[in-house]
């Protein structure tokens, strides 16, 4: 079970837009993520590399936490808003809920739930 201090540090790192740093500093080496009902992605380094590629494809991102951190036992949930600025200047935003499973102070599983149509607008 993570401490609330660890969860807050994770959220602060993400909200500072250091998404790759959040993965490298808080995910376990065998961590896995899933978007909606998509395929699982596995391994901290692979997850960090994918996040870096997503960020390189846009001019910028602004991350905002939309509520309190929820923590019970080994599970936490965070609601986020991401505003992506494309290289052509167009801004798209999306909101998602991240459902997390922790092993001690390390994040071992994170599932993202969002409406993919948000990015089509």
Phi and psi in degrees as a GROMACS rama.xvg file:
@    title "Ramachandran Plot"
@    xaxis  label "Phi"
@    yaxis  label "Psi"
@TYPE xy
-76.4631  155.704  UNK-2
-78.5221  157.34  UNK-3
-61.6582  -32.2353  UNK-4
-61.7113  -42.38  UNK-5
-65.3895  -45.4947  UNK-6
-61.525  -40.8268  UNK-7
-64.8478  -40.9558  UNK-8
-64.0396  -39.9476  UNK-9
-60.801  -50.7658  UNK-10
-61.0813  -40.2358  UNK-11
-63.0142  -39.3174  UNK-12
-64.4296  -45.8561  UNK-13
-63.2917  -45.6473  UNK-14
-66.275  -22.1671  UNK-15
-81.6434  2.75448  UNK-16
72.1637  19.4788  UNK-17
-94.4833  66.0981  UNK-18
-64.3915  -41.8804  UNK-19
-66.8813  -41.5505  UNK-20
-61.5007  -36.6124  UNK-21
-61.831  -41.4114  UNK-22
-65.5711  -50.997  UNK-23
-64.5063  -33.2134  UNK-24
-91.8964  -19.461  UNK-25
-123.214  -22.7897  UNK-26
-80.4654  147.602  UNK-27
-74.1431  160.478  UNK-28
-59.6963  -30.3588  UNK-29
-102.376  20.2036  UNK-30
-59.1202  155.911  UNK-31
-140.922  151.192  UNK-32
-132.54  157.282  UNK-33
-144.925  136.747  UNK-34
-104.058  120.518  UNK-35
49.5819  -121.802  UNK-36
-107.358  26.7292  UNK-37
-73.9065  -177.8  UNK-38
-68.7959  146.877  UNK-39
-72.6303  140.237  UNK-40
-107.954  135.461  UNK-41
-128.442  139.264  UNK-42
101.941  125.109  UNK-43
-54.6037  -45.6398  UNK-44
-66.9041  -39.0911  UNK-45
-65.7466  -39.7377  UNK-46
-65.9558  -41.3884  UNK-47
-65.4451  -40.7753  UNK-48
-65.3964  -41.401  UNK-49
-64.5097  -42.1647  UNK-50
-62.9846  -41.398  UNK-51
-61.5905  -39.3421  UNK-52
-67.0984  -40.9488  UNK-53
-61.1767  -45.3219  UNK-54
-67.7179  -33.8488  UNK-55
-69.0346  -22.1496  UNK-56
-80.371  -8.38903  UNK-57
-123.038  162.088  UNK-58
-76.1491  -29.7929  UNK-59
-175.273  167.136  UNK-60
-143.517  140.405  UNK-61
-116.728  126.287  UNK-62
-113.059  131.832  UNK-63
-132.369  130.325  UNK-64
-81.4582  132.539  UNK-65
-104.736  33.5516  UNK-66
158.641  -170.157  UNK-67
-74.8761  159.217  UNK-68
-77.7722  130.721  UNK-69
-106.24  127.014  UNK-70
-141.312  126.718  UNK-71
-146.219  116.358  UNK-72
60.5262  -128.709  UNK-73
-87.9995  6.63166  UNK-74
-118.931  143.095  UNK-75
-140.905  161.646  UNK-76
-142.062  141.175  UNK-77
-137.467  134.56  UNK-78
-102.096  127.869  UNK-79
-122.374  155.056  UNK-80
-123.311  130.918  UNK-81
-117.72  129.766  UNK-82
-112.927  110.697  UNK-83
-97.0349  128.969  UNK-84
-103.132  116.433  UNK-85
-71.9932  166.2  UNK-86
-66.1644  -18.9653  UNK-87
-89.2306  2.81326  UNK-88
93.6933  -9.91622  UNK-89
-70.4267  136.791  UNK-90
-108.036  130.825  UNK-91
-125.542  144.618  UNK-92
-127.825  155.203  UNK-93
-147.294  151.771  UNK-94
-118.022  144.05  UNK-95
-147.28  159.883  UNK-96
-110.605  129.157  UNK-97
-102.832  118.189  UNK-98
-101.853  120.546  UNK-99
-119.327  145.8  UNK-100
-121.543  130.472  UNK-101
-112.995  150.785  UNK-102
-122.228  100.808  UNK-103
65.9466  -125.555  UNK-104
-97.0538  10.9745  UNK-105
-114.723  139.729  UNK-106
-81.1079  121.561  UNK-107
-108.009  -22.0988  UNK-108
-151.721  135.471  UNK-109
-139.165  124.721  UNK-110
-113.607  133.11  UNK-111
-108.492  128.441  UNK-112
-117.828  122.045  UNK-113
-159.985  163.754  UNK-114
-89.7451  112.652  UNK-115
-62.5738  -20.3835  UNK-116
-65.4584  -18.5059  UNK-117
-57.4389  -37.6189  UNK-118
-81.0949  -11.3368  UNK-119
-83.1245  -13.3522  UNK-120
